[in-house]
Amino acid sequence: MKNKLYLTLFILILGSTSFFGLPWWCITVIAMLGAIIFPQSAAATFATATAAGILLWTTVALFWNIPNGGMLATKVGQIFQGLSSAQLIMATGFIGGLLSGLGAMTGHSLHALFVSNKPKRYTAKKYY
């Protein structure tokens, strides 16, 4: 339970600071690092990172959409077969969540590859 909260906060805090100067795909690297630092099961890692990515990208899209009255989102939505600004913000959140979830799954796989949880077998030494 603690690792889910820590992973969510890790993605939200580092992800929100990364919007100022880093490329859009850096959320995958942040989620990957978070999944390595805070290990969980595969399903929990994907679900937690996806929820954090959706929350982060939807919040940032709303943050940039509200001051201009939704005009930019409406114009971009017209390019994409007439989407409304709300649909475009939901699509943005979905893409961010998917990127974050897949990045976290990559981190989970790397953690599982390099950190083995198997107990070591100890055998008695032969002295003859």
Backbone as CSV, one residue per row, in Angstrom:
resi,resn,N_x,N_y,N_z,CA_x,CA_y,CA_z,C_x,C_y,C_z
1,MET,0.813,-1.192,0.000,0.000,0.000,0.000,0.860,1.262,0.000
2,LYS,1.947,1.228,0.772,2.823,2.395,0.822,3.497,2.630,-0.526
3,ASN,3.912,1.537,-1.178,4.599,1.703,-2.456,3.681,2.287,-3.524
4,LYS,2.378,1.998,-3.462,1.444,2.590,-4.420,1.372,4.107,-4.228
5,LEU,1.283,4.513,-2.980,1.235,5.950,-2.689,2.548,6.626,-3.074
6,TYR,3.658,5.989,-2.745,4.960,6.567,-3.083,5.155,6.659,-4.596
7,LEU,4.745,5.617,-5.320,4.872,5.653,-6.782,3.996,6.748,-7.376
8,THR,2.781,6.883,-6.870,1.886,7.933,-7.364,2.467,9.316,-7.108
9,LEU,2.936,9.543,-5.895,3.527,10.849,-5.574,4.796,11.101,-6.376
10,PHE,5.612,10.061,-6.580,6.834,10.192,-7.363,6.506,10.645,-8.785
11,ILE,5.517,9.993,-9.396,5.144,10.342,-10.770,4.529,11.737,-10.825
12,LEU,3.660,12.053,-9.880,3.003,13.368,-9.906,3.980,14.509,-9.664
13,ILE,4.866,14.357,-8.697,5.782,15.460,-8.370,6.837,15.634,-9.451
14,LEU,7.534,14.564,-9.812,8.565,14.709,-10.847,7.952,14.987,-12.216
15,GLY,6.792,14.408,-12.477,6.131,14.660,-13.754,5.678,16.097,-13.902
16,SER,5.165,16.685,-12.828,4.714,18.075,-12.919,5.884,19.044,-13.064
17,THR,7.024,18.724,-12.469,8.180,19.599,-12.658,8.832,19.385,-14.019
18,SER,8.612,18.244,-14.632,9.253,17.967,-15.916,8.569,18.670,-17.080
19,PHE,7.363,19.188,-16.881,6.687,19.881,-17.976,7.367,21.192,-18.323
20,PHE,8.249,21.652,-17.476,8.949,22.911,-17.729,10.355,22.627,-18.222
21,GLY,10.492,22.312,-19.485,11.803,22.178,-20.078,12.186,20.796,-20.560
22,LEU,11.459,19.761,-20.200,11.781,18.414,-20.665,10.782,17.991,-21.731
23,PRO,11.137,17.025,-22.573,10.207,16.602,-23.625,8.979,15.881,-23.061
24,TRP,7.967,15.725,-23.901,6.699,15.151,-23.464,6.832,13.694,-23.061
25,TRP,7.783,12.968,-23.601,7.910,11.533,-23.334,8.672,11.234,-22.046
26,CYS,9.124,12.235,-21.321,9.892,11.998,-20.097,9.049,11.351,-19.002
27,ILE,7.721,11.366,-19.134,6.865,10.710,-18.144,7.120,9.200,-18.137
28,THR,7.511,8.631,-19.275,7.810,7.196,-19.308,9.072,6.887,-18.510
29,VAL,10.070,7.740,-18.610,11.312,7.539,-17.870,11.068,7.724,-16.369
30,ILE,10.258,8.712,-16.017,9.939,8.955,-14.612,9.177,7.769,-14.024
31,ALA,8.198,7.251,-14.763,7.429,6.101,-14.283,8.309,4.856,-14.191
32,MET,9.238,4.702,-15.139,10.145,3.560,-15.101,11.036,3.619,-13.857
33,LEU,11.594,4.787,-13.581,12.420,4.933,-12.385,11.610,4.719,-11.110
34,GLY,10.391,5.209,-11.095,9.530,5.014,-9.938,9.202,3.555,-9.699
35,ALA,8.983,2.808,-10.777,8.682,1.381,-10.628,9.904,0.596,-10.164
36,ILE,11.092,1.063,-10.517,12.308,0.400,-10.045,12.525,0.703,-8.563
37,ILE,12.287,1.938,-8.160,12.528,2.343,-6.776,11.472,1.776,-5.832
38,PHE,10.212,1.763,-6.274,9.103,1.299,-5.428,8.469,0.059,-6.059
39,PRO,9.056,-1.122,-5.871,8.564,-2.327,-6.551,7.218,-2.803,-5.999
40,GLN,6.408,-3.318,-6.908,5.105,-3.887,-6.601,4.870,-5.048,-7.560
41,SER,3.669,-5.603,-7.525,3.326,-6.607,-8.517,3.132,-5.918,-9.868
42,ALA,3.112,-6.703,-10.920,3.009,-6.128,-12.260,1.692,-5.388,-12.457
43,ALA,0.596,-5.983,-12.018,-0.713,-5.352,-12.197,-0.830,-4.078,-11.372
44,ALA,-0.336,-4.114,-10.144,-0.402,-2.923,-9.291,0.479,-1.808,-9.838
45,THR,1.636,-2.168,-10.368,2.523,-1.164,-10.956,1.862,-0.477,-12.141
46,PHE,1.291,-1.278,-13.042,0.652,-0.710,-14.233,-0.549,0.150,-13.852
47,ALA,-1.393,-0.344,-12.947,-2.596,0.396,-12.572,-2.255,1.705,-11.860
48,THR,-1.301,1.657,-10.949,-0.927,2.857,-10.205,-0.320,3.907,-11.121
49,ALA,0.598,3.491,-11.973,1.248,4.446,-12.872,0.275,5.000,-13.908
50,THR,-0.636,4.171,-14.386,-1.626,4.645,-15.352,-2.545,5.689,-14.722
51,ALA,-3.003,5.411,-13.509,-3.869,6.374,-12.820,-3.125,7.685,-12.556
52,ALA,-1.869,7.591,-12.140,-1.093,8.808,-11.889,-0.850,9.584,-13.181
53,GLY,-0.576,8.885,-14.280,-0.360,9.551,-15.561,-1.619,10.224,-16.083
54,ILE,-2.761,9.555,-15.926,-4.028,10.160,-16.350,-4.307,11.416,-15.527
55,LEU,-4.132,11.309,-14.231,-4.375,12.459,-13.357,-3.442,13.617,-13.696
56,LEU,-2.180,13.321,-13.912,-1.198,14.372,-14.203,-1.474,15.052,-15.536
57,TRP,-1.621,14.274,-16.593,-1.793,14.877,-17.917,-3.140,15.571,-18.074
58,THR,-4.179,15.044,-17.449,-5.475,15.718,-17.514,-5.422,17.044,-16.759
59,THR,-4.774,17.046,-15.605,-4.650,18.276,-14.830,-3.841,19.325,-15.582
60,VAL,-2.752,18.919,-16.184,-1.934,19.880,-16.935,-2.675,20.388,-18.170
61,ALA,-3.409,19.490,-18.851,-4.182,19.937,-20.011,-5.259,20.936,-19.599
62,LEU,-5.916,20.684,-18.473,-6.897,21.654,-17.973,-6.231,22.955,-17.546
63,PHE,-5.045,22.838,-16.947,-4.301,24.025,-16.521,-3.982,24.933,-17.701
64,TRP,-3.658,24.354,-18.849,-3.346,25.162,-20.028,-4.595,25.520,-20.835
65,ASN,-5.693,24.789,-20.640,-6.898,25.021,-21.425,-7.780,26.118,-20.823
66,ILE,-7.871,26.176,-19.509,-8.797,27.110,-18.859,-8.455,28.581,-19.104
67,PRO,-7.176,29.002,-19.028,-6.902,30.445,-19.215,-7.283,31.000,-20.582
68,ASN,-7.242,30.183,-21.639,-7.600,30.721,-22.949,-9.048,30.406,-23.328
69,GLY,-9.828,29.955,-22.369,-11.245,29.715,-22.622,-11.522,28.500,-23.486
70,GLY,-10.562,27.639,-23.654,-10.749,26.427,-24.448,-10.655,26.626,-25.945
71,MET,-10.212,27.800,-26.365,-10.151,28.076,-27.806,-9.123,27.195,-28.508
72,LEU,-7.944,27.040,-27.909,-6.904,26.240,-28.547,-7.326,24.775,-28.645
73,ALA,-7.889,24.237,-27.571,-8.328,22.843,-27.594,-9.452,22.637,-28.607
74,THR,-10.313,23.605,-28.756,-11.393,23.505,-29.740,-10.838,23.495,-31.156
75,LYS,-9.855,24.358,-31.427,-9.264,24.417,-32.767,-8.491,23.134,-33.092
76,VAL,-7.737,22.614,-32.103,-7.007,21.365,-32.331,-7.989,20.209,-32.468
77,GLY,-9.081,20.238,-31.712,-10.106,19.199,-31.816,-10.764,19.175,-33.179
78,GLN,-10.880,20.317,-33.826,-11.447,20.362,-35.176,-10.536,19.667,-36.179
79,ILE,-9.243,19.715,-35.932,-8.310,19.013,-36.816,-8.523,17.507,-36.717
80,PHE,-8.824,17.022,-35.504,-9.021,15.601,-35.270,-10.500,15.229,-35.360
81,GLN,-11.082,15.375,-36.509,-12.449,14.938,-36.819,-13.511,15.581,-35.934
82,GLY,-13.307,16.796,-35.501,-14.329,17.533,-34.775,-14.490,17.164,-33.311
83,LEU,-13.414,16.839,-32.624,-13.491,16.549,-31.196,-13.760,17.834,-30.422
84,SER,-14.520,17.722,-29.350,-14.707,18.877,-28.480,-13.465,19.031,-27.602
85,SER,-13.396,20.154,-26.909,-12.228,20.381,-26.064,-12.190,19.381,-24.906
86,ALA,-13.347,18.990,-24.368,-13.381,17.997,-23.289,-12.897,16.631,-23.787
87,GLN,-13.298,16.249,-24.987,-12.841,14.972,-25.551,-11.341,14.995,-25.812
88,LEU,-10.832,16.120,-26.243,-9.403,16.234,-26.492,-8.618,16.158,-25.190
89,ILE,-9.127,16.746,-24.121,-8.463,16.670,-22.824,-8.495,15.236,-22.297
90,MET,-9.620,14.529,-22.493,-9.686,13.121,-22.084,-8.719,12.267,-22.892
91,ALA,-8.593,12.543,-24.184,-7.647,11.799,-25.012,-6.208,12.075,-24.575
92,THR,-5.935,13.312,-24.204,-4.612,13.656,-23.692,-4.309,12.897,-22.409
93,GLY,-5.275,12.837,-21.505,-5.101,12.074,-20.271,-4.905,10.596,-20.530
94,PHE,-5.635,10.043,-21.490,-5.493,8.628,-21.830,-4.106,8.330,-22.374
95,ILE,-3.609,9.176,-23.244,-2.269,8.973,-23.807,-1.207,9.086,-22.717
96,GLY,-1.343,10.071,-21.845,-0.395,10.214,-20.736,-0.433,9.034,-19.792
97,GLY,-1.618,8.538,-19.500,-1.738,7.368,-18.639,-1.149,6.124,-19.264
98,LEU,-1.377,5.951,-20.549,-0.824,4.786,-21.248,0.701,4.849,-21.286
99,LEU,1.248,6.017,-21.566,2.704,6.174,-21.555,3.293,5.898,-20.179
100,SER,2.649,6.413,-19.162,3.130,6.211,-17.805,3.034,4.744,-17.396
101,GLY,1.947,4.092,-17.721,1.779,2.684,-17.385,2.778,1.791,-18.092
102,LEU,3.019,2.053,-19.363,3.988,1.237,-20.104,5.414,1.492,-19.630
103,GLY,5.713,2.731,-19.271,7.028,3.015,-18.706,7.234,2.321,-17.374
104,ALA,6.185,2.300,-16.558,6.281,1.618,-15.266,6.421,0.105,-15.449
105,MET,5.757,-0.445,-16.439,5.910,-1.883,-16.693,7.334,-2.206,-17.151
106,THR,7.941,-1.303,-17.896,9.338,-1.485,-18.274,10.227,-1.471,-17.036
107,GLY,9.975,-0.543,-16.136,10.734,-0.495,-14.887,10.514,-1.732,-14.036
108,HIS,9.280,-2.229,-13.995,8.989,-3.451,-13.244,9.749,-4.636,-13.838
109,SER,9.789,-4.721,-15.162,10.508,-5.814,-15.828,12.008,-5.725,-15.583
110,LEU,12.556,-4.515,-15.617,13.980,-4.350,-15.334,14.298,-4.717,-13.889
111,HIS,13.430,-4.342,-12.978,13.636,-4.697,-11.576,13.583,-6.206,-11.394
112,ALA,12.641,-6.850,-12.043,12.525,-8.306,-11.931,13.711,-9.012,-12.593
113,LEU,14.279,-8.394,-13.621,15.401,-9.008,-14.319,16.677,-8.960,-13.494
114,PHE,16.919,-7.840,-12.841,18.182,-7.666,-12.137,18.131,-7.968,-10.644
115,VAL,16.959,-7.964,-10.055,16.837,-8.255,-8.632,16.060,-9.555,-8.483
116,SER,16.750,-10.569,-8.043,16.120,-11.870,-7.899,15.634,-12.051,-6.472
117,ASN,14.402,-12.513,-6.324,13.845,-12.757,-5.005,13.924,-14.234,-4.610
118,LYS,14.622,-15.008,-5.389,14.736,-16.425,-5.081,15.712,-16.618,-3.924
119,PRO,15.371,-17.474,-2.985,16.318,-17.736,-1.895,17.503,-18.548,-2.396
120,LYS,18.647,-18.274,-1.828,19.846,-18.987,-2.228,19.867,-20.351,-1.550
121,ARG,20.340,-21.323,-2.271,20.461,-22.668,-1.710,21.833,-22.812,-1.083
122,TYR,21.846,-23.189,0.146,23.092,-23.416,0.847,23.316,-24.906,0.955
123,THR,24.483,-25.304,0.587,24.835,-26.730,0.689,26.013,-26.869,1.657
124,ALA,26.050,-28.006,2.238,27.152,-28.263,3.179,28.443,-28.467,2.400
125,LYS,29.500,-27.938,2.938,30.808,-28.085,2.289,31.406,-29.441,2.631
126,LYS,32.047,-30.002,1.677,32.701,-31.289,1.911,34.164,-31.024,2.222
127,TYR,34.627,-31.582,3.306,35.993,-31.350,3.737,36.868,-32.572,3.520
128,TYR,36.543,-33.485,2.689,37.374,-34.656,2.459,37.800,-34.753,1.027
